Amino acid sequence: MFGLRKIIAREANKRQEGASDTEVDSAPRGHNLEAEYEALIVTQCVRWGILENCITVEVRRLGRTNSGLDIYGGMMRLTRWERDSSLRVLLGLPLLESKIRKMVRSLWLGEVSHFGGLWLHASEQLQATEAMSELRQLILQLTHDPSPTGAEADEPFSSVLGSLGPSGGQATSSVPFSGEPGSDDTRQR
């Protein structure tokens, strides 16, 4: 029995010596990847001329792909209205997301994870501020028909965005609409 205790004690000492040679990362799984994604997104925003104090970025693990890679998504919040930075975020989001996807694919991040996209949220602090009235004016300048008349002028949103429906009953696109088979929208023109 005494010999068995010595053998067990020797084995325990060997395990302790081997354990001290190895470091273990105590951070939760994916924690470092989230920080890497966050740094990548903020760096791209700064390169685009978006001021860091206008946005906040949070990266979350969204799930897993079929191949077992973790999916990470970037959550961007527009926290302060600065005209140039805000417009770059609002109008350039698809381009910014595309650039970030290319960067992820070119880095080691693309080998160990999947980028699920970039989502944008406007902070509630921006509601009922001059930022919203400026944004409405910009939308009107970009999309508004300058002469709404008759019933179009009385639409509830005409003062904000202009006419929401197609003018004169004409389609707003040259592509014909094709609805579900059997519906009233599938009649031949």
C-alpha positions in Angstrom: 0.0 0.0 0.0 2.9 2.3 0.8 4.4 1.8 -2.6 1.1 2.6 -4.3 1.0 6.0 -2.5 4.5 6.8 -3.8 3.6 6.0 -7.3 0.4 8.1 -7.2 2.4 11.0 -5.6 5.1 10.8 -8.3 2.5 10.8 -11.1 0.8 13.8 -9.5 4.1 15.7 -9.3 4.8 14.9 -13.0 1.3 16.2 -14.0 1.9 19.4 -12.0 5.2 20.1 -13.6 3.8 19.5 -17.1 0.8 21.8 -16.3 3.1 24.7 -15.4 4.7 24.5 -18.9 1.4 25.2 -20.6 -0.6 28.4 -20.5 -4.4 28.3 -20.7 -6.4 31.2 -22.0 -9.1 31.9 -19.4 -11.2 34.2 -21.6 -14.5 32.8 -22.8 -14.6 31.2 -26.2 -14.6 33.7 -29.0 -13.8 36.7 -26.7 -10.6 37.5 -28.6 -12.3 37.1 -32.0 -15.0 39.6 -31.0 -12.2 42.1 -30.1 -10.5 41.5 -33.4 -13.7 42.0 -35.4 -14.5 45.2 -33.4 -11.0 46.6 -34.1 -11.3 45.7 -37.8 -14.7 47.5 -38.1 -13.7 50.6 -36.2 -10.5 50.8 -38.3 -12.5 50.6 -41.5 -14.9 53.3 -40.3 -12.1 55.6 -39.4 -10.6 55.0 -42.9 -13.9 56.0 -44.4 -13.9 59.3 -42.5 -16.5 58.3 -39.9 -15.7 59.9 -36.5 -15.3 57.3 -33.7 -17.4 59.5 -31.3 -20.4 59.2 -33.7 -20.7 55.4 -33.5 -20.3 52.5 -31.1 -19.5 49.1 -32.3 -20.3 45.8 -30.6 -19.6 42.4 -32.0 -21.7 39.4 -31.0 -21.5 35.7 -31.7 -24.6 34.9 -33.6 -24.4 31.1 -34.0 -22.5 28.5 -36.0 -22.2 27.5 -39.6 -22.8 24.0 -40.8 -19.0 23.6 -41.0 -18.7 24.5 -37.3 -17.3 28.0 -37.6 -18.7 30.6 -35.2 -20.6 33.4 -36.9 -20.0 37.0 -35.7 -22.1 40.0 -36.5 -21.2 43.7 -36.0 -23.7 45.9 -34.4 -23.2 49.6 -35.2 -25.0 52.3 -33.4 -25.2 55.8 -34.7 -25.0 57.8 -31.4 -24.3 61.3 -32.5 -25.2 63.3 -35.6 -22.3 64.7 -37.5 -23.5 65.3 -41.0 -20.6 63.8 -43.0 -19.9 60.8 -40.7 -23.6 60.0 -40.3 -24.3 60.1 -44.1 -21.2 57.9 -44.7 -22.7 55.4 -42.3 -26.3 55.6 -43.5 -25.7 55.7 -47.3 -22.4 53.7 -47.3 -23.4 50.8 -45.1 -23.6 48.2 -48.0 -20.2 49.3 -49.3 -18.7 49.4 -45.8 -20.0 45.9 -45.1 -18.5 44.6 -48.4 -15.1 46.1 -47.5 -15.2 44.5 -44.1 -16.1 41.1 -45.6 -13.1 41.4 -48.0 -10.8 42.2 -45.1 -12.1 39.3 -43.1 -11.5 36.9 -46.0 -7.9 38.2 -46.4 -7.1 37.8 -42.7 -6.8 34.8 -40.5 -10.3 35.6 -39.1 -11.8 34.2 -42.3 -10.2 30.8 -41.6 -11.5 30.5 -38.0 -14.9 32.3 -38.2 -17.6 33.7 -40.5 -18.6 37.3 -40.7 -22.4 37.5 -40.5 -22.8 41.1 -41.5 -23.1 44.6 -40.2 -26.3 45.9 -38.6 -27.0 49.6 -38.0 -29.2 51.1 -35.2 -29.9 54.8 -34.7 -29.7 55.7 -31.1 -32.9 56.9 -29.5 -31.0 60.0 -28.4 -31.1 61.2 -32.0 -35.0 61.2 -32.0 -36.6 64.6 -31.8 -33.4 66.5 -32.5 -32.3 68.7 -35.3 -30.6 65.7 -36.7 -33.9 64.2 -37.7 -35.1 67.4 -39.4 -31.8 67.6 -41.3 -32.1 64.0 -42.3 -35.7 64.6 -43.6 -34.5 67.5 -45.7 -31.7 65.4 -47.1 -34.1 62.6 -48.0 -36.4 65.2 -49.7 -33.5 66.6 -51.7 -32.4 63.2 -52.9 -35.8 61.6 -53.7 -38.6 64.2 -53.7 -40.7 65.2 -56.7 -40.8 69.0 -56.3 -44.4 69.4 -57.4 -46.9 67.2 -55.4 -50.4 68.3 -56.2 -54.0 67.3 -55.4 -54.5 64.1 -53.4 -50.7 63.4 -53.3 -50.1 66.6 -51.4 -52.7 65.5 -48.8 -51.0 62.1 -48.0 -49.9 61.8 -44.4 -46.2 61.5 -45.3 -46.0 63.9 -48.2 -44.6 66.6 -45.9 -41.7 64.4 -44.9 -40.9 62.2 -47.8 -43.0 63.4 -50.7 -45.4 61.1 -52.6 -45.0 57.5 -51.5 -47.0 55.9 -54.3 -46.2 55.7 -58.0 -47.3 58.9 -59.8 -50.1 58.6 -62.3 -50.6 54.9 -61.7 -47.4 54.1 -63.5 -44.9 51.6 -62.2 -41.7 53.1 -60.7 -39.6 50.4 -62.3 -39.3 49.2 -65.9 -39.4 45.6 -64.7 -42.9 44.1 -64.9 -44.5 42.9 -61.6 -45.2 39.2 -61.4 -47.2 38.2 -58.5 -48.2 34.7 -57.2 -49.9 32.5 -59.7 -53.6 32.8 -59.6 -53.6 36.2 -57.9 -55.1 39.4 -59.5 -51.6 40.8 -60.0 -50.7 38.2 -62.7 -52.9 39.5 -65.5 -51.3 40.0 -68.9 -50.5 43.6 -70.0 
